[in-house]
Each structure stands twice: as structure tokens, then as C-alpha cells.
Amino acid sequence: MLNVRSYNLGPLQTNAYLLTGSDPAKGIIIDPGMNPAALVRSIEGMDIEAILLTHAHFDHMGGVDEIRKAKKCPVYLHPLESEWLSSPKLNGSLQWPDVAPPLSTDPAEYDLAEGQTLNLIGHSFRVLHTPGHSPGSVSFLCGNDLFSGDVLFKLGVGRTDLPGGRERDLVDSLRGKLYRLDEEVKVYPGHGSRTTIGFERVRNPYVTL
């Protein structure tokens, strides 16, 4: 069974997720956002196998540097955003000085690709390339749990007016990939509350199937 704990981090209230399997001492983190103190306290004494990034906007990668150095764990990111971690301009932190200082860290250790399977904490995570909010946005599917980053929210979708965003790509990602998943799949978004694929197919006011 996959155990999911969420942390609402930083000024943009980004959802970071700490996932564990049968061994509670081993975990992975999806999108460690800014001001990650609560998350850092929770992983004291834990072995963190990896940090998975749905994309590299500053509010999702703000805690990467601190956690990677403390836990000596690798970071996974889509190669279309490979330069974003080290560039405050690309990750957006330079453009939002009232929200964040310029943020940078070392590049990711591993690339992510469409259809790739990651075997971590005794579970398999399938990588879905879901661009639109950003060019390298991905979603992670583990059984009936989907971590959608800023592609799909409850009754919402990610904005496409940031650099590299494209509305047509976002619609294709939703209709062509995420909405084709089973309706009972639980969606854990980058912001806001949990939802399901079935609910969003019918109720999402921005994109329906």
C-alpha cells in the first residue's frame, strides 16, 4: 500500500508529498516546495530514495537543495527543464521577488521520459509527460494514485501564460492522457485539494472529456 502525506509549503501553498511503502523508514518526495521545515522535520531519520519533480517552477523546487544535501538523494526531472534548477530566470524565482529570493540548485541527477517506470519504495511509478503548464511537466501514476503537479487541479487546470506554457498542449495532456485513466484514480495536485479523474472529466469547467 502506498502511504501519502501532504505538506502545504511556501507562500504559494504548494503541495509537497512524502510517500512511503511497507517500510516507513524509506520514502520519496514529490515537489519539495519553499519553506520546507515541516517536511524536513518529518523525514529526520528516514532514508529518502529520491526527489521527483513534476516540473521545475520555483514553488515546486524551493526545498530541493536543502533536502538533497541532507539526504544525499537524487533528483528526477524532465530534460526539457534540465537547466531550470540552476537558473532563477527559468524557474521563475527572479520574476517574483516579492514571493521568493532567486533560487538555484544543481541540475537533476536523472532525466524523466514518457512511459518510463521508476521502481522506488517497493512501488512502480509510471511517468506521463503532460506538458502545457510548462514544457517538461510530468505526472506520476502509481496504481490508482496520480500526482499531477500543476497540470490538473480540482475544478481547475494549470495556467499556460508562463514561459514555455501552451494551452493546446495542456488540453492534449488532459484529454489524451489523464482523462483516459480510470475514473476512480485519485488525483493529488500541486495546489489545492485532492480529486478524482472521474470527477474532473465531467465537472472541470476548463477542460472536459
PyMOL commands that set and color helices and strands:
alter all, ss='L'
color gray80, all
select helices_A, chain A and resi 37-42+58-61+64-71+79-81+88-91+93-95+167-176+178-180+197-203
alter helices_A, ss='H'
color red, helices_A
select strands_A, chain A and resi 3-9+14-20+26-30+47-52+75-77+110-111+117-120+123-129+138-142+145-149+152-153+156-157+186-189+195-196
alter strands_A, ss='S'
color yellow, strands_A
deselect
rebuild
show_as cartoon
